[in-house]
Amino acid sequence: QCPIMPGTNFTYAIKVDTNAGTYFWHDHSFAFKADGLQGPLIIMPAEDDPEPFEYDEEHVLFISDWYHTPANVLAMRLSR
């Protein structure tokens, strides 16, 4: 897939059968994952599928490496 240009959008249609849970998305264009273009993708269970346990609230904690130098500068240094 080509990059999504500024000011435009793209809708992904995915089929999820019974795999509810938390997944991870990230880019595949250059090295923008290193700049933070990534995140959690939460698939909720179907309404008629009961949760396996009870809980009061839910939190998503997403941890990633952080580079103080932008990915394009790191790539230029590696190509020397």
PDB file of N, CA, C and O in Angstrom:
ATOM      1  N   GLN A   1       0.837  -1.171   0.000  1.00  0.00           N
ATOM      2  CA  GLN A   1       0.000   0.000   0.000  1.00  0.00           C
ATOM      3  C   GLN A   1       0.881   1.233   0.000  1.00  0.00           C
ATOM      4  O   GLN A   1       1.902   1.273   0.686  1.00  0.00           O
ATOM      5  N   CYS A   2       0.493   2.228  -0.759  1.00  0.00           N
ATOM      6  CA  CYS A   2       1.213   3.502  -0.779  1.00  0.00           C
ATOM      7  C   CYS A   2       0.897   4.285   0.491  1.00  0.00           C
ATOM      8  O   CYS A   2      -0.112   4.019   1.143  1.00  0.00           O
ATOM      9  N   PRO A   3       1.750   5.249   0.851  1.00  0.00           N
ATOM     10  CA  PRO A   3       1.459   6.079   2.024  1.00  0.00           C
ATOM     11  C   PRO A   3       0.148   6.834   1.855  1.00  0.00           C
ATOM     12  O   PRO A   3      -0.264   7.131   0.733  1.00  0.00           O
ATOM     13  N   ILE A   4      -0.501   7.141   2.959  1.00  0.00           N
ATOM     14  CA  ILE A   4      -1.736   7.930   2.951  1.00  0.00           C
ATOM     15  C   ILE A   4      -1.320   9.391   2.978  1.00  0.00           C
ATOM     16  O   ILE A   4      -0.675   9.835   3.928  1.00  0.00           O
ATOM     17  N   MET A   5      -1.677  10.132   1.959  1.00  0.00           N
ATOM     18  CA  MET A   5      -1.234  11.517   1.799  1.00  0.00           C
ATOM     19  C   MET A   5      -1.909  12.435   2.821  1.00  0.00           C
ATOM     20  O   MET A   5      -3.027  12.154   3.254  1.00  0.00           O
ATOM     21  N   PRO A   6      -1.239  13.541   3.216  1.00  0.00           N
ATOM     22  CA  PRO A   6      -1.832  14.494   4.155  1.00  0.00           C
ATOM     23  C   PRO A   6      -3.182  15.005   3.645  1.00  0.00           C
ATOM     24  O   PRO A   6      -3.356  15.255   2.453  1.00  0.00           O
ATOM     25  N   GLY A   7      -4.113  15.151   4.555  1.00  0.00           N
ATOM     26  CA  GLY A   7      -5.437  15.657   4.207  1.00  0.00           C
ATOM     27  C   GLY A   7      -6.371  14.609   3.633  1.00  0.00           C
ATOM     28  O   GLY A   7      -7.509  14.922   3.281  1.00  0.00           O
ATOM     29  N   THR A   8      -5.905  13.362   3.532  1.00  0.00           N
ATOM     30  CA  THR A   8      -6.748  12.286   3.016  1.00  0.00           C
ATOM     31  C   THR A   8      -6.920  11.229   4.104  1.00  0.00           C
ATOM     32  O   THR A   8      -6.353  11.351   5.190  1.00  0.00           O
ATOM     33  N   ASN A   9      -7.694  10.205   3.814  1.00  0.00           N
ATOM     34  CA  ASN A   9      -7.855   9.129   4.780  1.00  0.00           C
ATOM     35  C   ASN A   9      -7.964   7.806   4.052  1.00  0.00           C
ATOM     36  O   ASN A   9      -8.113   7.757   2.831  1.00  0.00           O
ATOM     37  N   PHE A  10      -7.888   6.752   4.812  1.00  0.00           N
ATOM     38  CA  PHE A  10      -7.981   5.406   4.275  1.00  0.00           C
ATOM     39  C   PHE A  10      -8.627   4.546   5.348  1.00  0.00           C
ATOM     40  O   PHE A  10      -8.197   4.568   6.501  1.00  0.00           O
ATOM     41  N   THR A  11      -9.637   3.802   4.989  1.00  0.00           N
ATOM     42  CA  THR A  11     -10.318   2.938   5.943  1.00  0.00           C
ATOM     43  C   THR A  11      -9.912   1.496   5.684  1.00  0.00           C
ATOM     44  O   THR A  11     -10.058   0.987   4.573  1.00  0.00           O
ATOM     45  N   TYR A  12      -9.407   0.850   6.714  1.00  0.00           N
ATOM     46  CA  TYR A  12      -9.048  -0.552   6.619  1.00  0.00           C
ATOM     47  C   TYR A  12     -10.255  -1.395   7.022  1.00  0.00           C
ATOM     48  O   TYR A  12     -10.900  -1.117   8.033  1.00  0.00           O
ATOM     49  N   ALA A  13     -10.551  -2.392   6.257  1.00  0.00           N
ATOM     50  CA  ALA A  13     -11.608  -3.339   6.606  1.00  0.00           C
ATOM     51  C   ALA A  13     -10.932  -4.662   6.930  1.00  0.00           C
ATOM     52  O   ALA A  13     -10.299  -5.278   6.072  1.00  0.00           O
ATOM     53  N   ILE A  14     -11.075  -5.085   8.165  1.00  0.00           N
ATOM     54  CA  ILE A  14     -10.470  -6.344   8.574  1.00  0.00           C
ATOM     55  C   ILE A  14     -11.561  -7.259   9.114  1.00  0.00           C
ATOM     56  O   ILE A  14     -12.551  -6.791   9.677  1.00  0.00           O
ATOM     57  N   LYS A  15     -11.379  -8.544   8.944  1.00  0.00           N
ATOM     58  CA  LYS A  15     -12.330  -9.522   9.452  1.00  0.00           C
ATOM     59  C   LYS A  15     -11.750 -10.130  10.718  1.00  0.00           C
ATOM     60  O   LYS A  15     -10.656 -10.695  10.705  1.00  0.00           O
ATOM     61  N   VAL A  16     -12.488 -10.010  11.802  1.00  0.00           N
ATOM     62  CA  VAL A  16     -12.073 -10.592  13.074  1.00  0.00           C
ATOM     63  C   VAL A  16     -13.123 -11.618  13.456  1.00  0.00           C
ATOM     64  O   VAL A  16     -14.285 -11.275  13.675  1.00  0.00           O
ATOM     65  N   ASP A  17     -12.721 -12.861  13.535  1.00  0.00           N
ATOM     66  CA  ASP A  17     -13.669 -13.914  13.882  1.00  0.00           C
ATOM     67  C   ASP A  17     -13.843 -14.004  15.399  1.00  0.00           C
ATOM     68  O   ASP A  17     -14.790 -13.439  15.947  1.00  0.00           O
ATOM     69  N   THR A  18     -12.961 -14.692  16.062  1.00  0.00           N
ATOM     70  CA  THR A  18     -13.095 -14.886  17.512  1.00  0.00           C
ATOM     71  C   THR A  18     -11.850 -14.426  18.259  1.00  0.00           C
ATOM     72  O   THR A  18     -11.659 -14.797  19.417  1.00  0.00           O
ATOM     73  N   ASN A  19     -11.013 -13.638  17.629  1.00  0.00           N
ATOM     74  CA  ASN A  19      -9.747 -13.248  18.250  1.00  0.00           C
ATOM     75  C   ASN A  19      -9.826 -11.882  18.911  1.00  0.00           C
ATOM     76  O   ASN A  19      -9.097 -10.966  18.532  1.00  0.00           O
ATOM     77  N   ALA A  20     -10.701 -11.740  19.890  1.00  0.00           N
ATOM     78  CA  ALA A  20     -10.761 -10.490  20.634  1.00  0.00           C
ATOM     79  C   ALA A  20      -9.469 -10.332  21.420  1.00  0.00           C
ATOM     80  O   ALA A  20      -8.848 -11.322  21.810  1.00  0.00           O
ATOM     81  N   GLY A  21      -9.065  -9.090  21.653  1.00  0.00           N
ATOM     82  CA  GLY A  21      -7.849  -8.848  22.420  1.00  0.00           C
ATOM     83  C   GLY A  21      -7.161  -7.579  21.979  1.00  0.00           C
ATOM     84  O   GLY A  21      -7.725  -6.797  21.213  1.00  0.00           O
ATOM     85  N   THR A  22      -5.963  -7.371  22.448  1.00  0.00           N
ATOM     86  CA  THR A  22      -5.193  -6.181  22.123  1.00  0.00           C
ATOM     87  C   THR A  22      -4.085  -6.561  21.152  1.00  0.00           C
ATOM     88  O   THR A  22      -3.309  -7.485  21.397  1.00  0.00           O
ATOM     89  N   TYR A  23      -4.030  -5.841  20.060  1.00  0.00           N
ATOM     90  CA  TYR A  23      -3.042  -6.066  19.018  1.00  0.00           C
ATOM     91  C   TYR A  23      -2.189  -4.808  18.870  1.00  0.00           C
ATOM     92  O   TYR A  23      -2.391  -3.829  19.588  1.00  0.00           O
ATOM     93  N   PHE A  24      -1.255  -4.836  17.959  1.00  0.00           N
ATOM     94  CA  PHE A  24      -0.290  -3.756  17.773  1.00  0.00           C
ATOM     95  C   PHE A  24      -0.285  -3.372  16.300  1.00  0.00           C
ATOM     96  O   PHE A  24      -0.196  -4.241  15.433  1.00  0.00           O
ATOM     97  N   TRP A  25      -0.379  -2.084  16.012  1.00  0.00           N
ATOM     98  CA  TRP A  25      -0.257  -1.625  14.627  1.00  0.00           C
ATOM     99  C   TRP A  25       0.972  -0.733  14.524  1.00  0.00           C
ATOM    100  O   TRP A  25       1.362  -0.092  15.500  1.00  0.00           O
ATOM    101  N   HIS A  26       1.583  -0.689  13.342  1.00  0.00           N
ATOM    102  CA  HIS A  26       2.720   0.193  13.089  1.00  0.00           C
ATOM    103  C   HIS A  26       2.830   0.443  11.595  1.00  0.00           C
ATOM    104  O   HIS A  26       2.227  -0.263  10.787  1.00  0.00           O
ATOM    105  N   ASP A  27       3.595   1.439  11.245  1.00  0.00           N
ATOM    106  CA  ASP A  27       3.715   1.810   9.831  1.00  0.00           C
ATOM    107  C   ASP A  27       4.710   0.912   9.098  1.00  0.00           C
ATOM    108  O   ASP A  27       5.513   0.213   9.715  1.00  0.00           O
ATOM    109  N   HIS A  28       4.638   0.949   7.793  1.00  0.00           N
ATOM    110  CA  HIS A  28       5.598   0.237   6.944  1.00  0.00           C
ATOM    111  C   HIS A  28       6.170   1.192   5.913  1.00  0.00           C
ATOM    112  O   HIS A  28       6.559   0.764   4.827  1.00  0.00           O
ATOM    113  N   SER A  29       6.228   2.462   6.228  1.00  0.00           N
ATOM    114  CA  SER A  29       6.756   3.468   5.321  1.00  0.00           C
ATOM    115  C   SER A  29       7.979   4.098   5.976  1.00  0.00           C
ATOM    116  O   SER A  29       7.867   4.754   7.012  1.00  0.00           O
ATOM    117  N   PHE A  30       9.132   3.901   5.377  1.00  0.00           N
ATOM    118  CA  PHE A  30      10.401   4.386   5.893  1.00  0.00           C
ATOM    119  C   PHE A  30      10.619   3.810   7.289  1.00  0.00           C
ATOM    120  O   PHE A  30      10.499   2.599   7.474  1.00  0.00           O
ATOM    121  N   ALA A  31      10.931   4.636   8.259  1.00  0.00           N
ATOM    122  CA  ALA A  31      11.211   4.150   9.613  1.00  0.00           C
ATOM    123  C   ALA A  31      10.417   4.950  10.642  1.00  0.00           C
ATOM    124  O   ALA A  31      10.915   5.241  11.730  1.00  0.00           O
ATOM    125  N   PHE A  32       9.195   5.298  10.297  1.00  0.00           N
ATOM    126  CA  PHE A  32       8.411   6.149  11.180  1.00  0.00           C
ATOM    127  C   PHE A  32       7.999   5.461  12.474  1.00  0.00           C
ATOM    128  O   PHE A  32       7.584   6.133  13.418  1.00  0.00           O
ATOM    129  N   LYS A  33       8.104   4.137  12.540  1.00  0.00           N
ATOM    130  CA  LYS A  33       7.835   3.453  13.800  1.00  0.00           C
ATOM    131  C   LYS A  33       8.771   3.979  14.882  1.00  0.00           C
ATOM    132  O   LYS A  33       8.373   4.120  16.038  1.00  0.00           O
ATOM    133  N   ALA A  34      10.016   4.269  14.504  1.00  0.00           N
ATOM    134  CA  ALA A  34      10.981   4.808  15.463  1.00  0.00           C
ATOM    135  C   ALA A  34      10.583   6.205  15.938  1.00  0.00           C
ATOM    136  O   ALA A  34      10.987   6.636  17.018  1.00  0.00           O
ATOM    137  N   ASP A  35       9.783   6.915  15.123  1.00  0.00           N
ATOM    138  CA  ASP A  35       9.303   8.246  15.503  1.00  0.00           C
ATOM    139  C   ASP A  35       7.967   8.189  16.235  1.00  0.00           C
ATOM    140  O   ASP A  35       7.409   9.234  16.570  1.00  0.00           O
ATOM    141  N   GLY A  36       7.446   6.999  16.489  1.00  0.00           N
ATOM    142  CA  GLY A  36       6.231   6.857  17.281  1.00  0.00           C
ATOM    143  C   GLY A  36       4.969   6.559  16.507  1.00  0.00           C
ATOM    144  O   GLY A  36       3.883   6.615  17.084  1.00  0.00           O
ATOM    145  N   LEU A  37       5.060   6.243  15.219  1.00  0.00           N
ATOM    146  CA  LEU A  37       3.863   5.941  14.430  1.00  0.00           C
ATOM    147  C   LEU A  37       3.481   4.478  14.648  1.00  0.00           C
ATOM    148  O   LEU A  37       3.762   3.614  13.818  1.00  0.00           O
ATOM    149  N   GLN A  38       2.831   4.223  15.787  1.00  0.00           N
ATOM    150  CA  GLN A  38       2.454   2.882  16.213  1.00  0.00           C
ATOM    151  C   GLN A  38       1.460   3.013  17.353  1.00  0.00           C
ATOM    152  O   GLN A  38       1.333   4.086  17.943  1.00  0.00           O
ATOM    153  N   GLY A  39       0.769   1.958  17.664  1.00  0.00           N
ATOM    154  CA  GLY A  39      -0.168   2.020  18.774  1.00  0.00           C
ATOM    155  C   GLY A  39      -0.944   0.738  18.954  1.00  0.00           C
ATOM    156  O   GLY A  39      -0.796  -0.204  18.176  1.00  0.00           O
ATOM    157  N   PRO A  40      -1.787   0.701  20.000  1.00  0.00           N
ATOM    158  CA  PRO A  40      -2.594  -0.491  20.243  1.00  0.00           C
ATOM    159  C   PRO A  40      -3.851  -0.480  19.379  1.00  0.00           C
ATOM    160  O   PRO A  40      -4.378   0.580  19.041  1.00  0.00           O
ATOM    161  N   LEU A  41      -4.315  -1.659  19.034  1.00  0.00           N
ATOM    162  CA  LEU A  41      -5.572  -1.845  18.315  1.00  0.00           C
ATOM    163  C   LEU A  41      -6.376  -2.835  19.149  1.00  0.00           C
ATOM    164  O   LEU A  41      -6.005  -4.002  19.269  1.00  0.00           O
ATOM    165  N   ILE A  42      -7.475  -2.363  19.722  1.00  0.00           N
ATOM    166  CA  ILE A  42      -8.238  -3.173  20.660  1.00  0.00           C
ATOM    167  C   ILE A  42      -9.472  -3.721  19.957  1.00  0.00           C
ATOM    168  O   ILE A  42     -10.310  -2.960  19.473  1.00  0.00           O
ATOM    169  N   ILE A  43      -9.579  -5.042  19.904  1.00  0.00           N
ATOM    170  CA  ILE A  43     -10.728  -5.721  19.320  1.00  0.00           C
ATOM    171  C   ILE A  43     -11.597  -6.222  20.473  1.00  0.00           C
ATOM    172  O   ILE A  43     -11.197  -7.105  21.231  1.00  0.00           O
ATOM    173  N   MET A  44     -12.783  -5.647  20.590  1.00  0.00           N
ATOM    174  CA  MET A  44     -13.688  -6.031  21.666  1.00  0.00           C
ATOM    175  C   MET A  44     -14.426  -7.316  21.284  1.00  0.00           C
ATOM    176  O   MET A  44     -14.662  -7.565  20.102  1.00  0.00           O
ATOM    177  N   PRO A  45     -14.789  -8.132  22.276  1.00  0.00           N
ATOM    178  CA  PRO A  45     -15.553  -9.342  21.960  1.00  0.00           C
ATOM    179  C   PRO A  45     -16.947  -8.981  21.463  1.00  0.00           C
ATOM    180  O   PRO A  45     -17.456  -7.895  21.739  1.00  0.00           O
ATOM    181  N   ALA A  46     -17.548  -9.898  20.736  1.00  0.00           N
ATOM    182  CA  ALA A  46     -18.911  -9.678  20.251  1.00  0.00           C
ATOM    183  C   ALA A  46     -19.852  -9.481  21.443  1.00  0.00           C
ATOM    184  O   ALA A  46     -19.597  -9.984  22.537  1.00  0.00           O
ATOM    185  N   GLU A  47     -20.936  -8.747  21.217  1.00  0.00           N
ATOM    186  CA  GLU A  47     -21.871  -8.456  22.314  1.00  0.00           C
ATOM    187  C   GLU A  47     -22.469  -9.713  22.920  1.00  0.00           C
ATOM    188  O   GLU A  47     -22.766  -9.737  24.114  1.00  0.00           O
ATOM    189  N   ASP A  48     -22.650 -10.748  22.130  1.00  0.00           N
ATOM    190  CA  ASP A  48     -23.238 -11.974  22.658  1.00  0.00           C
ATOM    191  C   ASP A  48     -22.183 -12.942  23.196  1.00  0.00           C
ATOM    192  O   ASP A  48     -22.518 -14.066  23.568  1.00  0.00           O
ATOM    193  N   ASP A  49     -20.925 -12.529  23.245  1.00  0.00           N
ATOM    194  CA  ASP A  49     -19.834 -13.358  23.750  1.00  0.00           C
ATOM    195  C   ASP A  49     -19.429 -12.825  25.125  1.00  0.00           C
ATOM    196  O   ASP A  49     -18.818 -11.759  25.196  1.00  0.00           O
ATOM    197  N   PRO A  50     -19.742 -13.515  26.206  1.00  0.00           N
ATOM    198  CA  PRO A  50     -19.448 -12.985  27.548  1.00  0.00           C
ATOM    199  C   PRO A  50     -17.944 -12.901  27.816  1.00  0.00           C
ATOM    200  O   PRO A  50     -17.158 -13.706  27.316  1.00  0.00           O
ATOM    201  N   GLU A  51     -17.569 -11.908  28.616  1.00  0.00           N
ATOM    202  CA  GLU A  51     -16.181 -11.772  29.047  1.00  0.00           C
ATOM    203  C   GLU A  51     -15.822 -12.969  29.938  1.00  0.00           C
ATOM    204  O   GLU A  51     -16.674 -13.451  30.685  1.00  0.00           O
ATOM    205  N   PRO A  52     -14.573 -13.455  29.872  1.00  0.00           N
ATOM    206  CA  PRO A  52     -14.193 -14.605  30.704  1.00  0.00           C
ATOM    207  C   PRO A  52     -14.034 -14.251  32.181  1.00  0.00           C
ATOM    208  O   PRO A  52     -13.963 -15.147  33.021  1.00  0.00           O
ATOM    209  N   PHE A  53     -13.977 -12.953  32.513  1.00  0.00           N
ATOM    210  CA  PHE A  53     -13.838 -12.528  33.897  1.00  0.00           C
ATOM    211  C   PHE A  53     -14.430 -11.129  34.031  1.00  0.00           C
ATOM    212  O   PHE A  53     -14.651 -10.442  33.034  1.00  0.00           O
ATOM    213  N   GLU A  54     -14.685 -10.713  35.274  1.00  0.00           N
ATOM    214  CA  GLU A  54     -15.257  -9.392  35.530  1.00  0.00           C
ATOM    215  C   GLU A  54     -14.164  -8.433  35.988  1.00  0.00           C
ATOM    216  O   GLU A  54     -13.200  -8.838  36.637  1.00  0.00           O
ATOM    217  N   TYR A  55     -14.325  -7.159  35.642  1.00  0.00           N
ATOM    218  CA  TYR A  55     -13.379  -6.138  36.074  1.00  0.00           C
ATOM    219  C   TYR A  55     -14.111  -4.800  36.130  1.00  0.00           C
ATOM    220  O   TYR A  55     -15.132  -4.614  35.467  1.00  0.00           O
ATOM    221  N   ASP A  56     -13.581  -3.867  36.930  1.00  0.00           N
ATOM    222  CA  ASP A  56     -14.222  -2.566  37.113  1.00  0.00           C
ATOM    223  C   ASP A  56     -13.877  -1.584  36.010  1.00  0.00           C
ATOM    224  O   ASP A  56     -14.731  -0.813  35.572  1.00  0.00           O
ATOM    225  N   GLU A  57     -12.632  -1.607  35.559  1.00  0.00           N
ATOM    226  CA  GLU A  57     -12.217  -0.693  34.508  1.00  0.00           C
ATOM    227  C   GLU A  57     -11.046  -1.297  33.744  1.00  0.00           C
ATOM    228  O   GLU A  57     -10.451  -2.289  34.165  1.00  0.00           O
ATOM    229  N   GLU A  58     -10.734  -0.681  32.623  1.00  0.00           N
ATOM    230  CA  GLU A  58      -9.689  -1.213  31.762  1.00  0.00           C
ATOM    231  C   GLU A  58      -8.738  -0.085  31.387  1.00  0.00           C
ATOM    232  O   GLU A  58      -9.167   1.038  31.120  1.00  0.00           O
ATOM    233  N   HIS A  59      -7.443  -0.391  31.368  1.00  0.00           N
ATOM    234  CA  HIS A  59      -6.419   0.580  30.977  1.00  0.00           C
ATOM    235  C   HIS A  59      -5.512  -0.069  29.946  1.00  0.00           C
ATOM    236  O   HIS A  59      -5.221  -1.263  30.021  1.00  0.00           O
ATOM    237  N   VAL A  60      -5.075   0.721  28.993  1.00  0.00           N
ATOM    238  CA  VAL A  60      -4.105   0.242  28.008  1.00  0.00           C
ATOM    239  C   VAL A  60      -2.804   0.989  28.269  1.00  0.00           C
ATOM    240  O   VAL A  60      -2.773   2.219  28.248  1.00  0.00           O
ATOM    241  N   LEU A  61      -1.750   0.256  28.509  1.00  0.00           N
ATOM    242  CA  LEU A  61      -0.425   0.822  28.708  1.00  0.00           C
ATOM    243  C   LEU A  61       0.424   0.388  27.523  1.00  0.00           C
ATOM    244  O   LEU A  61       0.723  -0.795  27.358  1.00  0.00           O
ATOM    245  N   PHE A  62       0.808   1.353  26.702  1.00  0.00           N
ATOM    246  CA  PHE A  62       1.580   1.048  25.501  1.00  0.00           C
ATOM    247  C   PHE A  62       2.981   1.620  25.688  1.00  0.00           C
ATOM    248  O   PHE A  62       3.151   2.833  25.803  1.00  0.00           O
ATOM    249  N   ILE A  63       3.973   0.750  25.719  1.00  0.00           N
ATOM    250  CA  ILE A  63       5.354   1.161  25.966  1.00  0.00           C
ATOM    251  C   ILE A  63       6.180   0.905  24.714  1.00  0.00           C
ATOM    252  O   ILE A  63       6.024  -0.119  24.050  1.00  0.00           O
ATOM    253  N   SER A  64       7.051   1.840  24.407  1.00  0.00           N
ATOM    254  CA  SER A  64       7.854   1.732  23.195  1.00  0.00           C
ATOM    255  C   SER A  64       9.212   2.387  23.434  1.00  0.00           C
ATOM    256  O   SER A  64       9.381   3.185  24.356  1.00  0.00           O
ATOM    257  N   ASP A  65      10.163   2.036  22.592  1.00  0.00           N
ATOM    258  CA  ASP A  65      11.452   2.730  22.623  1.00  0.00           C
ATOM    259  C   ASP A  65      11.253   4.159  22.158  1.00  0.00           C
ATOM    260  O   ASP A  65      10.351   4.434  21.367  1.00  0.00           O
ATOM    261  N   TRP A  66      12.087   5.073  22.640  1.00  0.00           N
ATOM    262  CA  TRP A  66      12.025   6.467  22.209  1.00  0.00           C
ATOM    263  C   TRP A  66      13.410   6.892  21.751  1.00  0.00           C
ATOM    264  O   TRP A  66      14.384   6.764  22.492  1.00  0.00           O
ATOM    265  N   TYR A  67      13.492   7.391  20.546  1.00  0.00           N
ATOM    266  CA  TYR A  67      14.748   7.893  20.007  1.00  0.00           C
ATOM    267  C   TYR A  67      14.693   9.415  20.015  1.00  0.00           C
ATOM    268  O   TYR A  67      13.720   9.997  19.537  1.00  0.00           O
ATOM    269  N   HIS A  68      15.711  10.062  20.545  1.00  0.00           N
ATOM    270  CA  HIS A  68      15.735  11.521  20.585  1.00  0.00           C
ATOM    271  C   HIS A  68      16.100  12.109  19.230  1.00  0.00           C
ATOM    272  O   HIS A  68      15.893  13.300  18.993  1.00  0.00           O
ATOM    273  N   THR A  69      16.634  11.294  18.352  1.00  0.00           N
ATOM    274  CA  THR A  69      16.996  11.728  17.003  1.00  0.00           C
ATOM    275  C   THR A  69      15.950  11.179  16.029  1.00  0.00           C
ATOM    276  O   THR A  69      15.631   9.991  16.077  1.00  0.00           O
ATOM    277  N   PRO A  70      15.409  12.035  15.139  1.00  0.00           N
ATOM    278  CA  PRO A  70      14.405  11.553  14.177  1.00  0.00           C
ATOM    279  C   PRO A  70      14.940  10.428  13.293  1.00  0.00           C
ATOM    280  O   PRO A  70      16.141  10.344  13.035  1.00  0.00           O
ATOM    281  N   ALA A  71      14.036   9.570  12.836  1.00  0.00           N
ATOM    282  CA  ALA A  71      14.416   8.394  12.057  1.00  0.00           C
ATOM    283  C   ALA A  71      15.178   8.753  10.785  1.00  0.00           C
ATOM    284  O   ALA A  71      16.107   8.040  10.404  1.00  0.00           O
ATOM    285  N   ASN A  72      14.802   9.846  10.120  1.00  0.00           N
ATOM    286  CA  ASN A  72      15.512  10.190   8.880  1.00  0.00           C
ATOM    287  C   ASN A  72      16.971  10.556   9.145  1.00  0.00           C
ATOM    288  O   ASN A  72      17.833  10.264   8.315  1.00  0.00           O
ATOM    289  N   VAL A  73      17.263  11.182  10.274  1.00  0.00           N
ATOM    290  CA  VAL A  73      18.650  11.521  10.627  1.00  0.00           C
ATOM    291  C   VAL A  73      19.412  10.241  10.986  1.00  0.00           C
ATOM    292  O   VAL A  73      20.566  10.076  10.589  1.00  0.00           O
ATOM    293  N   LEU A  74      18.770   9.335  11.735  1.00  0.00           N
ATOM    294  CA  LEU A  74      19.414   8.063  12.049  1.00  0.00           C
ATOM    295  C   LEU A  74      19.730   7.275  10.784  1.00  0.00           C
ATOM    296  O   LEU A  74      20.803   6.680  10.676  1.00  0.00           O
ATOM    297  N   ALA A  75      18.804   7.266   9.824  1.00  0.00           N
ATOM    298  CA  ALA A  75      19.029   6.534   8.575  1.00  0.00           C
ATOM    299  C   ALA A  75      20.198   7.128   7.789  1.00  0.00           C
ATOM    300  O   ALA A  75      20.988   6.389   7.203  1.00  0.00           O
ATOM    301  N   MET A  76      20.311   8.461   7.774  1.00  0.00           N
ATOM    302  CA  MET A  76      21.430   9.090   7.056  1.00  0.00           C
ATOM    303  C   MET A  76      22.748   8.699   7.711  1.00  0.00           C
ATOM    304  O   MET A  76      23.733   8.444   7.018  1.00  0.00           O
ATOM    305  N   ARG A  77      22.776   8.649   9.027  1.00  0.00           N
ATOM    306  CA  ARG A  77      24.015   8.258   9.720  1.00  0.00           C
ATOM    307  C   ARG A  77      24.394   6.827   9.412  1.00  0.00           C
ATOM    308  O   ARG A  77      25.577   6.514   9.280  1.00  0.00           O
ATOM    309  N   LEU A  78      23.399   5.946   9.294  1.00  0.00           N
ATOM    310  CA  LEU A  78      23.685   4.531   9.004  1.00  0.00           C
ATOM    311  C   LEU A  78      24.165   4.316   7.568  1.00  0.00           C
ATOM    312  O   LEU A  78      24.885   3.357   7.288  1.00  0.00           O
ATOM    313  N   SER A  79      23.770   5.200   6.669  1.00  0.00           N
ATOM    314  CA  SER A  79      24.125   5.012   5.253  1.00  0.00           C
ATOM    315  C   SER A  79      25.503   5.572   4.907  1.00  0.00           C
ATOM    316  O   SER A  79      25.932   5.474   3.758  1.00  0.00           O
ATOM    317  N   ARG A  80      26.193   6.148   5.866  1.00  0.00           N
ATOM    318  CA  ARG A  80      27.527   6.695   5.592  1.00  0.00           C
ATOM    319  C   ARG A  80      28.530   5.614   5.342  1.00  0.00           C
ATOM    320  O   ARG A  80      29.701   5.903   5.096  1.00  0.00           O
TER     321      ARG A  80
END
